[in-house]
Amino acid sequence: MNKESGNTKQAIWVLWIIMGLNFGVAIFKIVIGTIANSGSIIADGYHSLSDGSGNIVGIVGLSIAGRPIDKNHPYGHKKFETISSMIIGMLLFVVGSKVAYNSIINIIHPKTPEISTISFVVMICTLIVNIFVVIYERSQGIKLSSDVLISDSEHTKSDVLITCGVIVTMILLRMGVPPIIDGCVSLLISLFIFKASFEIFMEATKTLTDSAVLNSEEIYEATMSCEEVKECHKIRSRGRKDEVFIDESCIVKVHT
């Protein structure tokens, strides 16, 4: 097994772990929300279930990306991971849109959310799990050079922001702040979610449109440092940070 294949399998394993945690948190919220008769906790539980869709997209994308080079894909299948990353970015945009829409509705028609001790406990427990997921998934994404893990950690980070917003709102409402604060805090959070979605989308677009990865002048200097090379031109680079392809035309010295 080569290093690239090993990294892909490790990344898939990480996603399985994250998906298990997401479903565990979702079931916990739904059960507790049903017992406490809290519609907001139940709704948040179903939102956590939707996070599993991003994990599934990542697992499928990485499984394809890990395939070896073949006749139809002489440069490999790594771009499927980039495509998966873009889809996760789109899912994040959908989450942001939903949060923004609900925020505007709550600003126009403010209502006091249900606040109870059990609500605080559920939100805090969820926050702890999601913070662990973000730190673990992002660190593994950097270690394994996985766009999917890094993008999915941003997706989970949106849950952290939403949960923090809910907790802050609960505290402010307990302090007597008008109910409109609920919509205002949520709208602010949606902007951070849109920002994360845009950054993921743009990073994936660079790879899919073959944007230059390396500085052509640096490639030129490295190439010309070889004694056998007389001249080089038409220098191009593309790919990902962990998989760079360089094309250049070189004139070499001929020894007779």
Secondary structure in CASP SS format (residue, H / E / C, confidence):
PFRMAT SS
TARGET T0000
AUTHOR 0000-0000-0000
METHOD secondary structure of the structure
MODEL  1
M C 1.00
N C 1.00
K H 1.00
E H 1.00
S H 1.00
G H 1.00
N H 1.00
T H 1.00
K H 1.00
Q H 1.00
A H 1.00
I H 1.00
W H 1.00
V H 1.00
L H 1.00
W H 1.00
I H 1.00
I H 1.00
M H 1.00
G H 1.00
L H 1.00
N H 1.00
F H 1.00
G H 1.00
V H 1.00
A H 1.00
I H 1.00
F H 1.00
K H 1.00
I H 1.00
V H 1.00
I H 1.00
G H 1.00
T H 1.00
I H 1.00
A H 1.00
N C 1.00
S C 1.00
G H 1.00
S H 1.00
I H 1.00
I H 1.00
A H 1.00
D H 1.00
G H 1.00
Y H 1.00
H H 1.00
S H 1.00
L H 1.00
S H 1.00
D H 1.00
G H 1.00
S H 1.00
G H 1.00
N H 1.00
I H 1.00
V H 1.00
G H 1.00
I H 1.00
V H 1.00
G H 1.00
L H 1.00
S H 1.00
I H 1.00
A H 1.00
G C 1.00
R C 1.00
P C 1.00
I C 1.00
D C 1.00
K C 1.00
N C 1.00
H C 1.00
P C 1.00
Y C 1.00
G C 1.00
H C 1.00
K C 1.00
K H 1.00
F H 1.00
E H 1.00
T H 1.00
I H 1.00
S H 1.00
S H 1.00
M H 1.00
I H 1.00
I H 1.00
G H 1.00
M H 1.00
L H 1.00
L H 1.00
F H 1.00
V H 1.00
V H 1.00
G H 1.00
S H 1.00
K H 1.00
V H 1.00
A H 1.00
Y H 1.00
N H 1.00
S H 1.00
I H 1.00
I H 1.00
N H 1.00
I H 1.00
I H 1.00
H C 1.00
P C 1.00
K C 1.00
T C 1.00
P C 1.00
E C 1.00
I C 1.00
S C 1.00
T H 1.00
I H 1.00
S H 1.00
F H 1.00
V H 1.00
V H 1.00
M H 1.00
I H 1.00
C H 1.00
T H 1.00
L H 1.00
I H 1.00
V H 1.00
N H 1.00
I H 1.00
F H 1.00
V H 1.00
V H 1.00
I H 1.00
Y H 1.00
E H 1.00
R H 1.00
S H 1.00
Q H 1.00
G H 1.00
I H 1.00
K H 1.00
L C 1.00
S C 1.00
S C 1.00
D H 1.00
V H 1.00
L H 1.00
I H 1.00
S H 1.00
D H 1.00
S H 1.00
E H 1.00
H H 1.00
T H 1.00
K H 1.00
S H 1.00
D H 1.00
V H 1.00
L H 1.00
I H 1.00
T H 1.00
C H 1.00
G H 1.00
V H 1.00
I H 1.00
V H 1.00
T H 1.00
M H 1.00
I H 1.00
L H 1.00
L H 1.00
R H 1.00
M C 1.00
G C 1.00
V C 1.00
P C 1.00
P C 1.00
I H 1.00
I H 1.00
D H 1.00
G H 1.00
C H 1.00
V H 1.00
S H 1.00
L H 1.00
L H 1.00
I H 1.00
S H 1.00
L H 1.00
F H 1.00
I H 1.00
F H 1.00
K H 1.00
A H 1.00
S H 1.00
F H 1.00
E H 1.00
I H 1.00
F H 1.00
M H 1.00
E H 1.00
A H 1.00
T H 1.00
K H 1.00
T H 1.00
L H 1.00
T C 1.00
D C 1.00
S C 1.00
A C 1.00
V C 1.00
L C 1.00
N C 1.00
S H 1.00
E H 1.00
E H 1.00
I H 1.00
Y H 1.00
E H 1.00
A H 1.00
T H 1.00
M H 1.00
S C 1.00
C C 1.00
E C 1.00
E C 1.00
V E 1.00
K E 1.00
E E 1.00
C E 1.00
H E 1.00
K E 1.00
I E 1.00
R E 1.00
S E 1.00
R E 1.00
G E 1.00
R E 1.00
K C 1.00
D C 1.00
E E 1.00
V E 1.00
F E 1.00
I E 1.00
D E 1.00
E E 1.00
S E 1.00
C E 1.00
I E 1.00
V E 1.00
K C 1.00
V C 1.00
H C 1.00
T C 1.00
END
